[in-house]
């Protein structure tokens, strides 16, 4: 077999490629996202229309919300963003599993007494809750097994308020499979017929840390993202993984072979909208990511977030590109050209032309301004982005 390198001029969007993907989404392109958080969920839902083969590598480092409660109780990785992406990619049609989807998406009330919430979960474990009885066998038994594993090990003082039942099921599966996420993610994917692949970038119980320009060091994603506590008030200069106390050398956190293979299979690689450090850069920190990306000869596109990102304080567009390139080049080697790691920046036309020119002048990466934003908010047109990404294949 002989391999040759073929380059082509892409039209964005390419109506022919989009129509072809829409007519046969099971043959759609393998678009790989380095993503966490919820910013990509809407785009992922639209992408199901064109491809059942998207691949999502997601950070399990969140230390806020209900994920934080589970992490403290079981000393485990965060599962909230993983569950959220599984639900975004699930088959939501009548041909899917709407009853299972409803259970996995259900949240317990925020303000009910703990005793009442504990009793509600107990009814699920016993198979008496209406959300459980609505699910047919044998799926019902499989779900109850995961919930039973959770219930058998949950601390008495566990805070059930606003807990996602899907997260509790993932926690039970993690505990019952040798403290590994991959088996229960696979099981949940099959239960709701996920149109793609969703994996944690690493199956490790780690935390995200950053250094600030004023010399401070912060460890813990919830202290960085600005969603539960005040946002950082100085520019982020360095991002790293931590065991909760100290910075880890990237070599201590290798990219799993199964995830390296996903990168090797990608037709398009996307650094998508989302919090710059906690959603995007965090996925690029394990050893081996930069080398795997550099070796793949496919479009590698950055779609910067619209609106204000607290984590990007003091960053212009070229600085955001630099933040993404930094961990990739540390891994792939400082001589790796930026265009081997990111071939294009595609942003909405609301970004100033000068910002785009600065990206190209500083990094040598072409930057394109397209009408990609939704008219009523600082968010992308979700279907428009899905069509754009499909056109790059």
C-alpha positions in Angstrom: 0.0 0.0 0.0 1.3 3.4 -0.9 0.4 6.6 1.0 0.3 10.0 -0.7 -0.5 13.4 0.7 -3.4 15.1 -1.1 -4.4 18.7 -0.5 -7.6 20.3 -1.6 -9.3 23.7 -1.6 -12.3 23.6 0.8 -15.5 25.6 0.4 -17.1 26.5 3.7 -19.7 25.3 3.9 -19.5 22.7 1.1 -23.2 22.0 0.3 -22.3 18.7 -1.6 -20.3 17.3 1.3 -23.0 18.4 3.8 -25.7 16.8 1.8 -23.7 13.6 1.4 -23.1 13.4 5.2 -26.7 14.1 6.0 -27.9 11.3 3.7 -25.6 8.8 5.4 -24.5 10.0 8.9 -23.3 6.5 9.8 -20.6 7.1 7.2 -20.0 10.7 8.3 -16.5 12.2 9.1 -14.6 11.3 12.2 -14.3 14.8 13.8 -12.3 14.7 17.0 -12.9 17.4 19.7 -10.6 18.3 22.6 -13.4 19.5 24.8 -14.9 19.7 28.2 -17.8 21.8 29.6 -21.2 22.4 28.1 -20.2 24.9 25.3 -20.0 22.2 22.7 -23.1 20.3 23.6 -25.4 22.2 21.3 -23.1 21.8 18.4 -22.7 18.1 19.2 -26.5 17.7 19.1 -26.6 19.3 15.6 -23.6 17.3 14.4 -25.6 14.0 15.0 -27.6 15.0 11.9 -24.4 14.7 9.8 -22.2 12.1 11.5 -22.5 9.3 14.0 -18.7 9.1 14.2 -17.5 12.2 16.1 -15.0 11.6 18.9 -14.9 13.6 22.1 -11.9 13.6 24.5 -13.2 15.3 27.7 -11.5 16.5 30.9 -12.4 14.7 34.1 -10.8 17.4 36.2 -13.9 19.5 37.2 -13.9 20.3 40.9 -17.3 22.1 41.1 -21.0 21.3 41.3 -22.3 17.8 41.9 -19.1 16.4 40.4 -17.2 17.9 43.3 -19.5 16.1 45.8 -18.9 12.8 44.1 -15.1 13.4 43.9 -15.0 14.1 47.6 -17.1 11.1 48.5 -15.3 8.5 46.3 -11.9 10.0 45.4 -12.8 9.7 41.7 -12.5 11.7 38.5 -15.2 14.1 37.6 -18.0 12.6 35.5 -20.5 15.5 35.0 -19.0 16.7 31.7 -18.8 13.1 30.4 -22.4 12.4 31.2 -23.5 15.7 29.7 -21.7 14.9 26.3 -23.2 11.4 26.3 -26.6 12.9 26.6 -25.9 15.5 23.9 -24.9 12.7 21.5 -27.7 10.2 22.5 -30.3 9.1 20.0 -33.2 11.3 21.2 -35.7 9.9 18.6 -38.4 7.4 19.4 -36.1 4.7 18.0 -33.6 5.4 20.8 -34.1 4.8 24.5 -36.2 7.8 25.7 -36.9 6.2 29.1 -33.2 5.6 29.8 -32.4 9.1 28.5 -35.0 10.6 30.9 -33.4 8.8 33.9 -29.8 9.7 33.0 -30.9 13.4 32.6 -32.9 13.6 35.8 -31.7 15.8 38.6 -32.8 15.6 42.2 -34.4 18.8 43.6 -32.1 21.6 44.9 -34.1 22.4 48.0 -35.7 19.1 49.2 -34.7 17.7 52.6 -31.8 15.2 52.6 -34.0 12.4 54.0 -36.5 12.8 51.1 -33.7 12.8 48.5 -32.0 9.8 50.0 -35.4 8.0 50.0 -35.9 8.8 46.3 -32.6 7.3 45.4 -33.4 4.3 47.5 -36.6 3.8 45.5 -34.5 3.8 42.3 -32.2 1.2 43.8 -35.2 -1.0 44.8 -36.7 -0.7 41.3 -39.8 1.1 42.6 -39.3 4.7 41.3 -41.4 5.5 38.2 -38.3 6.6 36.2 -36.9 3.0 36.8 -40.1 1.1 36.3 -40.5 2.8 32.9 -37.4 1.1 31.6 -37.7 -2.4 30.2 -35.7 -5.4 31.2 -32.8 -6.2 31.0 -31.7 -2.6 30.9 -33.5 -1.9 34.1 -31.4 -4.6 35.9 -28.1 -3.2 34.5 -28.9 0.3 35.7 -30.0 -0.9 39.2 -26.7 -2.8 39.5 -24.8 0.4 39.1 -27.1 2.3 41.5 -26.7 -0.5 44.1 -22.9 -0.2 43.9 -23.2 3.5 44.5 -25.7 3.0 47.4 -23.5 0.4 49.0 -20.5 2.7 49.3 -22.0 6.2 49.6 -21.1 8.1 52.8 -24.0 8.8 55.2 -23.5 12.5 54.9 -23.5 12.5 51.1 -25.2 15.7 49.8 -27.9 14.7 47.3 -29.1 18.2 46.5 -29.2 18.8 42.7 -27.4 15.5 42.1 -27.6 14.1 38.5 -28.9 10.6 38.6 -26.7 9.9 35.5 -23.7 10.9 37.6 -24.7 8.6 40.4 -25.0 5.7 37.9 -21.6 6.5 36.4 -20.1 6.6 39.9 -21.5 3.2 40.7 -20.2 1.8 37.5 -16.8 3.3 38.2 -16.7 1.7 41.7 -17.9 -1.6 40.4 -15.3 -1.8 37.6 -12.1 -1.6 39.4 -12.3 2.2 39.7 -12.2 2.6 35.9 -14.4 4.9 33.9 -14.0 3.3 30.4 -16.3 0.3 31.1 -19.2 2.3 32.5 -18.9 5.0 29.8 -19.1 2.2 27.2 -22.1 0.7 28.9 -23.9 4.0 29.2 -23.1 4.8 25.5 -24.8 1.6 24.4 -27.8 2.2 26.7 -28.8 5.5 25.0 -27.3 4.7 21.6 -24.7 7.5 21.6 -23.9 8.8 18.1 -20.2 9.0 18.5 -17.4 8.2 21.0 -17.0 9.9 24.4 -14.0 9.3 26.6 -12.1 10.9 29.4 -8.7 12.2 28.1 -7.2 10.2 31.0 -8.8 8.0 33.5 -7.1 9.7 36.5 -8.3 11.5 39.6 -6.4 14.7 39.0 -6.9 18.5 39.3 -6.2 21.4 37.0 -3.8 24.2 38.1 -2.7 27.5 36.8 0.0 30.1 37.4 -1.0 33.8 37.2 1.1 36.7 36.0 1.2 38.1 39.5 3.0 35.0 40.9 0.0 33.2 42.4 -0.7 29.5 41.9 -4.3 28.2 41.9 -5.2 24.5 42.0 -8.8 23.4 41.4 -10.9 24.0 38.3 -13.8 25.6 40.3 -11.4 28.3 41.4 -10.3 29.0 37.8 -13.4 29.0 35.7 -15.3 31.8 37.4 -18.6 29.9 37.6 -18.8 29.2 41.3 -16.3 31.6 42.8 -15.0 35.0 41.5 -13.0 34.7 38.3 -9.2 35.0 38.3 -8.2 38.7 38.3 -4.8 38.2 36.7 -3.7 36.7 33.4 -3.0 33.0 33.3 0.5 32.2 32.2 0.9 28.5 32.7 -1.6 25.5 33.0 -0.7 22.1 34.5 -2.2 19.0 36.0 -1.8 18.3 39.7 -2.4 15.6 42.3 -4.1 18.3 44.3 -0.9 19.5 46.0 1.9 19.9 43.4 2.4 20.2 39.7 2.8 16.9 37.9 5.3 16.4 35.1 3.4 15.6 31.9 5.3 12.3 31.7 3.5 11.2 34.8 0.1 11.5 33.0 0.5 9.6 29.7 -2.2 9.7 27.1 -3.9 6.2 27.0 -3.2 4.2 23.9 -6.9 3.9 23.1 -7.2 7.7 23.0 -4.0 8.0 20.9 -5.7 5.7 18.4 -8.7 8.0 18.2 -6.4 10.9 17.3 -4.7 8.7 14.7 -8.2 8.0 13.1 -9.4 11.6 13.0 -10.5 13.1 9.7 -10.7 16.6 11.3 -9.3 17.8 14.7 -11.1 20.6 16.4 -10.2 22.8 19.4 -13.8 24.0 20.0 -15.5 26.8 21.8 -15.3 26.6 25.6 -13.4 27.9 28.6 -9.9 28.3 27.2 -7.9 26.5 29.9 -10.4 24.3 31.8 -12.2 23.1 28.7 -9.7 23.1 25.9 -6.0 23.4 27.1 -6.6 20.9 29.9 -7.2 18.1 27.4 -3.8 18.8 25.7 -1.7 18.4 28.9 -1.1 14.6 29.0 2.1 13.3 27.5 1.6 12.1 23.9 -1.2 14.4 22.8 1.1 16.9 21.0 3.0 14.1 19.2 -0.2 12.4 18.1 -1.7 15.6 16.8 1.5 16.6 14.9 1.6 13.2 13.2 -1.9 13.5 11.8 -2.1 15.2 8.3 -5.7 16.5 8.5 -7.4 19.9 9.1 -6.8 21.1 12.7 -9.1 23.9 13.4 -9.5 26.3 16.4 -13.0 27.8 16.9 -12.5 30.5 19.6 -15.3 31.2 22.0 -17.6 34.2 21.4 -18.5 36.5 24.3 -16.4 36.9 27.4 -14.2 34.1 28.8 -13.0 34.8 32.3 -10.1 32.4 31.8 -8.9 34.4 28.8 -8.4 37.6 30.8 -5.6 39.6 29.1 -5.5 37.3 26.1 -6.1 38.5 22.5 -6.9 36.0 19.8 -3.2 35.3 19.1 -2.6 34.8 22.8 -5.4 32.2 22.9 -3.8 30.4 20.0 -0.5 30.5 21.9 -2.1 29.0 25.0 -3.3 26.0 22.9 0.0 25.6 21.1 2.1 25.7 24.3 1.4 22.2 25.7 1.3 20.7 22.3 4.7 22.0 21.4 6.1 21.0 24.8 5.2 17.5 23.9 5.8 17.4 20.1 9.0 19.4 20.4 9.8 23.1 20.2 10.9 22.8 16.6 7.4 21.6 15.6 5.9 24.3 13.4 2.6 25.7 14.7 0.8 24.7 11.5 1.5 21.1 12.2 -0.6 21.5 15.3 -3.3 24.0 14.1 -3.9 24.5 10.4 -6.6 27.2 10.6 -8.4 29.5 13.0 -12.0 30.0 12.0 -13.8 32.7 14.0 -17.0 34.7 13.6 -17.0 37.9 11.7 -17.6 39.7 15.0 -13.8 39.3 15.7 -11.9 42.3 14.4 -9.9 41.8 11.2 -6.8 43.0 13.1 -7.2 40.1 15.5 -7.1 37.6 12.6 -4.1 39.3 11.0 -2.3 39.1 14.4 -2.8 35.3 14.5 -1.2 34.9 11.1 1.6 37.3 11.7 2.6 35.8 15.1 2.0 32.1 14.4 1.9 31.7 10.6 -1.6 30.1 10.9 -4.3 31.3 8.4 -7.2 32.9 10.2 -10.7 33.2 8.6 -13.6 35.3 9.6 -17.0 33.8 8.8 -20.6 34.6 9.6 -20.8 31.8 12.2 -22.4 33.5 15.2 -26.1 33.2 16.2 -27.8 36.6 15.7 -29.4 36.8 19.1 -26.5 35.8 21.4 -22.8 35.5 21.9 -22.9 31.9 20.7 -22.2 30.1 17.5 -24.9 29.1 15.0 -24.8 25.4 16.0 -26.0 24.0 12.7 -23.7 26.4 10.8 -20.7 25.1 12.8 -21.7 21.5 12.3 -22.0 22.1 8.5 -18.6 23.9 8.5 -16.8 21.0 10.2 -18.3 18.4 8.0 -17.1 20.4 5.0 -13.5 20.2 6.1 -13.4 16.4 5.7 
